[in-house]
Amino acid sequence: DVQLVESGGGSAQAGGSLRLSCAASGLTYSSYCMGWFRQAPGKEREGVAIIWTGSTIYADSVKGRFTISHDSAKNTLNLRMNSLKPEDTAVYYCAADPNCRWSRWSRVGYASPADFGYWGQGTQVTVS
């Protein structure tokens, strides 16, 4: 079974940085698209960044501030978040799916949460 466990959330001041990690088991990175999504109170879950075989797609709202990466040695998916803003406050979720719709995501510039079948439990990020 695929299991995803996030860590690294917490509080930060505006302009600060946080790093999220997702420990993945039961999958191989080369066969799965993986990504980070977030959900703020009262809002729908939205894509933040996705990665597949080294290619990445970022939401416009985080481009230039967030970086998604794999650490193959540790089998983790990471999200480095710099220049944080209060509007980045949300629960952040790690997600994975073996059916990568990369052509469509690249064309529209985002991935839908409905495109991902495996999810972590989420980690809270609060920026003040």
C-alpha positions as CSV (number, residue, x, y, z in Angstrom):
1,D,0.0,0.0,0.0
2,V,1.1,3.5,-0.7
3,Q,1.5,5.6,2.4
4,L,2.4,9.3,2.6
5,V,3.3,11.0,5.9
6,E,3.9,14.8,6.0
7,S,6.1,16.7,8.4
8,G,7.7,20.1,8.9
9,G,4.6,22.3,9.2
10,G,4.4,25.0,11.8
11,S,4.3,28.8,12.2
12,A,6.4,31.4,10.4
13,Q,6.5,35.2,10.1
14,A,5.7,36.8,6.8
15,G,8.8,36.7,4.7
16,G,10.2,33.7,6.5
17,S,10.7,30.1,5.3
18,L,9.5,26.6,6.1
19,R,10.4,23.2,4.7
20,L,7.8,20.4,4.4
21,S,8.7,16.8,3.9
22,C,6.6,13.8,2.8
23,A,7.9,10.3,3.6
24,A,6.6,8.0,0.9
25,S,6.4,4.2,1.0
26,G,4.9,1.6,-1.3
27,L,5.8,3.5,-4.5
28,T,8.7,4.3,-6.8
29,Y,9.1,8.0,-7.7
30,S,9.7,7.3,-11.4
31,S,6.3,5.6,-11.7
32,Y,4.3,8.2,-9.8
33,C,3.4,11.8,-10.1
34,M,3.7,13.5,-6.8
35,G,2.7,16.9,-5.5
36,W,1.8,19.3,-2.8
37,F,-1.7,20.7,-2.4
38,R,-3.2,23.0,0.2
39,Q,-6.5,23.9,1.7
40,A,-7.3,27.1,3.6
41,P,-10.3,27.4,5.8
42,G,-13.5,27.8,3.8
43,K,-11.7,27.3,0.5
44,E,-11.3,24.4,-1.9
45,R,-8.1,22.3,-2.0
46,E,-5.7,23.6,-4.6
47,G,-2.5,22.5,-6.2
48,V,0.7,24.1,-5.1
49,A,3.4,22.1,-7.0
50,I,3.7,18.8,-8.7
51,I,6.7,16.8,-9.9
52,W,7.4,13.9,-12.3
53,T,10.7,12.5,-13.5
54,G,12.3,15.9,-12.6
55,S,9.8,18.1,-14.4
56,T,7.8,20.5,-12.2
57,I,4.6,22.6,-12.4
58,Y,3.9,25.4,-9.9
59,A,0.8,27.4,-9.1
60,D,1.2,31.0,-10.2
61,S,0.8,32.1,-6.6
62,V,4.0,30.3,-5.5
63,K,6.2,30.5,-8.5
64,G,9.6,31.9,-7.6
65,R,9.0,31.3,-3.8
66,F,8.4,27.5,-3.5
67,T,10.6,24.6,-4.7
68,I,9.5,21.0,-4.9
69,S,12.0,18.2,-5.0
70,H,12.7,14.5,-4.4
71,D,15.3,13.2,-2.1
72,S,15.8,9.7,-3.5
73,A,18.2,8.7,-0.8
74,K,15.7,9.4,1.9
75,N,12.6,8.5,-0.2
76,T,11.0,11.9,0.6
77,L,9.2,14.6,-1.3
78,N,10.1,18.1,-0.1
79,L,8.6,21.5,-0.5
80,R,10.9,24.5,0.3
81,M,8.8,27.6,1.0
82,N,10.5,31.0,1.0
83,S,9.1,34.5,1.2
84,L,6.0,33.2,3.0
85,K,2.8,35.3,2.9
86,P,-0.2,35.2,5.2
87,E,-2.2,33.9,2.3
88,D,0.0,30.8,2.3
89,T,-1.7,29.8,5.6
90,A,-3.4,26.4,5.0
91,V,-3.2,22.7,5.6
92,Y,-0.6,21.3,3.2
93,Y,-1.1,17.8,1.8
94,C,1.3,15.4,0.0
95,A,-0.3,13.5,-2.9
96,A,0.7,10.8,-5.4
97,D,-0.8,9.0,-8.3
98,P,0.5,6.5,-10.9
99,N,-1.6,8.0,-13.7
100,C,0.3,11.2,-14.6
101,R,-1.7,13.5,-16.9
102,W,1.3,15.6,-17.5
103,S,0.4,16.8,-20.9
104,R,-2.9,18.2,-19.7
105,W,-1.4,19.6,-16.5
106,S,1.4,21.3,-18.5
107,R,-1.1,22.8,-20.9
108,V,-3.5,24.2,-18.2
109,G,-0.7,25.0,-15.7
110,Y,-2.2,23.1,-12.8
111,A,-3.4,19.7,-11.5
112,S,-6.7,18.9,-9.9
113,P,-6.9,17.2,-6.5
114,A,-9.3,14.7,-8.2
115,D,-6.3,13.6,-10.4
116,F,-4.5,12.2,-7.3
117,G,-5.6,9.0,-5.5
118,Y,-3.2,8.8,-2.6
119,W,-3.0,11.5,0.2
120,G,-1.2,12.2,3.4
121,Q,-2.9,13.4,6.5
122,G,-1.8,17.0,6.1
123,T,0.3,19.4,8.0
124,Q,-0.6,22.9,9.2
125,V,1.3,25.9,8.0
126,T,0.5,29.3,9.6
127,V,2.0,32.6,8.4
128,S,1.4,35.7,10.3
